[in-house]
């Protein structure tokens, strides 16, 4: 256990930035971490500055957790991007610590749930990260499907998946 604790204290995420309080990145008041680097390059993406894998900056997971711990009003933490699944090991370390704080986790991914399940077969970090995820917003942003009236999504093709109910039922359950 002590060895594991030391490992995460030395771990870094490549991030574009954070938002300490957000009400648009998932249910409740959220702390949002924007990972740096995205292979999707969706036309019209509102976070195009996060696409360059060489952009952003390294931030220690310990520093992110210290910032999360400062706000007792948080409902959870959102991993956005960029593409969080491009840094699954680092986001997994962060997710484990977030769960110890009894906060929920939302992940925005340009990959669909089905694609992530396939990726998880070869990547245990993606597999465990999906197990710790409470809500998944999946799919690439599509400018032709853009809809500003959607909760927590940018385009109609994206799904807001309740991962806990999905795991329980064995099929995709959309959140309200």
C-alpha positions in Angstrom: 0.0 0.0 0.0 2.8 2.4 0.9 4.6 1.7 -2.4 1.4 2.4 -4.3 0.9 5.7 -2.5 4.4 6.9 -3.4 3.8 6.0 -7.0 0.8 8.3 -7.5 2.5 11.1 -5.7 5.2 11.1 -8.4 2.8 10.8 -11.3 1.9 13.6 -13.7 -0.9 14.3 -16.1 -0.3 16.3 -19.3 -3.2 18.8 -19.0 -4.5 21.8 -20.9 -6.0 23.2 -17.7 -8.6 22.8 -15.0 -11.9 24.4 -14.0 -12.4 24.3 -10.2 -16.2 24.6 -10.3 -18.3 23.7 -13.3 -22.0 23.0 -13.8 -21.8 22.2 -17.5 -19.4 19.2 -17.4 -21.7 16.8 -15.7 -24.3 16.6 -12.9 -23.8 18.8 -9.8 -20.8 21.0 -9.1 -17.7 19.5 -10.7 -14.0 19.9 -10.8 -12.9 19.4 -14.5 -9.5 18.3 -15.7 -8.8 18.9 -19.4 -6.3 16.4 -20.7 -3.9 17.6 -23.4 -3.7 15.7 -26.7 -6.5 14.4 -28.9 -6.3 12.3 -32.0 -9.9 13.0 -33.2 -9.5 16.7 -34.3 -13.2 17.1 -34.6 -14.1 20.1 -36.9 -15.8 22.8 -34.7 -14.4 21.4 -31.4 -14.7 24.0 -28.7 -11.5 22.8 -27.2 -9.2 22.7 -30.2 -6.3 24.0 -28.1 -6.2 20.7 -26.4 -5.5 18.7 -29.6 -1.7 19.1 -29.8 0.0 16.4 -27.8 3.0 18.7 -27.2 0.8 21.5 -25.8 -0.3 22.1 -22.3 1.8 21.3 -19.3 2.6 18.6 -16.9 0.8 18.7 -13.6 1.2 16.4 -10.6 -1.7 14.3 -9.7 -1.0 15.2 -6.1 -1.5 18.9 -6.9 -4.8 18.2 -8.7 -6.0 16.2 -5.7 -5.0 19.0 -3.3 -7.2 21.4 -5.4 -10.1 18.9 -5.4 -9.8 18.6 -1.6 -10.2 22.3 -1.1 -13.9 22.2 -2.2 -16.3 20.3 0.0 -19.2 21.2 -2.3 -18.0 19.1 -5.3 -20.3 16.3 -6.6 -17.5 14.9 -8.6 -14.7 15.2 -11.1 -14.9 15.3 -14.9 -12.1 14.2 -17.2 -12.4 16.0 -20.5 -9.9 17.0 -23.2 -8.3 16.5 -25.4 -8.9 12.8 -25.1 -8.6 11.3 -21.6 -8.1 7.8 -23.0 -4.8 8.9 -24.5 -3.5 9.0 -20.9 -5.4 6.1 -19.3 -2.7 5.1 -16.8 -2.5 8.6 -15.3 -6.2 9.3 -15.4 -6.7 5.9 -13.7 -4.4 6.9 -10.8 -6.4 10.1 -10.4 -9.7 8.2 -10.6 -8.7 5.7 -7.9 -8.0 8.6 -5.5 -11.2 10.4 -6.5 -13.2 7.4 -5.6 -11.6 7.3 -2.2 -13.1 10.7 -1.7 -16.6 9.4 -2.5 -16.9 11.7 -5.6 -18.3 10.5 -8.9 -16.5 10.5 -12.2 -17.6 11.7 -15.6 -15.5 11.1 -18.7 -15.9 12.8 -22.0 -14.4 10.7 -24.8 -14.4 11.0 -28.6 -14.4 7.2 -28.7 -17.8 5.4 -28.5 -18.5 3.1 -25.6 -18.2 0.2 -28.0 -14.8 1.3 -29.2 -13.6 1.8 -25.6 -14.7 -1.8 -24.7 -12.6 -3.1 -27.5 -9.6 -0.9 -26.5 -10.1 -2.1 -22.9 -9.4 -5.7 -24.0 -5.8 -4.8 -24.6 -5.4 -2.0 -22.0 -6.1 -2.8 -18.4 -6.0 0.9 -17.5 -8.9 1.7 -19.8 -10.8 -1.3 -18.5 -10.4 -0.2 -14.9 -11.1 3.4 -15.7 -14.4 2.4 -17.3 -15.2 0.4 -14.2 -14.7 3.6 -12.0 -16.7 5.8 -14.4 -20.2 6.9 -13.3 -21.1 8.7 -16.5 -19.6 8.6 -20.0 -20.2 11.1 -22.7 -19.1 9.3 -25.8 -18.5 9.9 -29.4 -16.8 12.5 -31.5 -18.3 16.0 -31.7 -20.0 16.4 -35.0 -20.6 20.0 -36.2 -23.6 18.9 -38.3 -25.2 17.4 -35.2 -24.4 20.4 -32.9 -27.2 21.2 -30.5 -26.7 23.8 -27.7 -29.8 22.6 -25.9 -28.3 19.3 -24.9 -27.2 18.7 -21.4 -23.5 18.0 -21.1 -23.0 17.2 -24.8 -22.2 19.3 -27.8 -23.8 17.2 -30.6 -26.8 14.9 -30.9 -24.7 11.8 -31.8 -23.0 11.9 -28.4 -24.5 9.8 -25.6 -24.7 10.6 -21.9 -24.4 7.0 -20.5 -25.1 6.0 -17.0 -22.2 3.6 -16.5 -23.5 2.2 -13.2 -26.8 1.2 -14.7 -25.2 0.0 -17.9 -22.9 -2.4 -16.0 -25.8 -3.6 -13.9 -28.2 -4.2 -16.8 -25.6 -5.5 -19.4 -26.8 -3.0 -22.0 -26.3 0.8 -22.5 -28.6 2.9 -20.3 -28.7 6.6 -21.1 -28.8 9.1 -18.3 -31.4 11.8 -18.1 
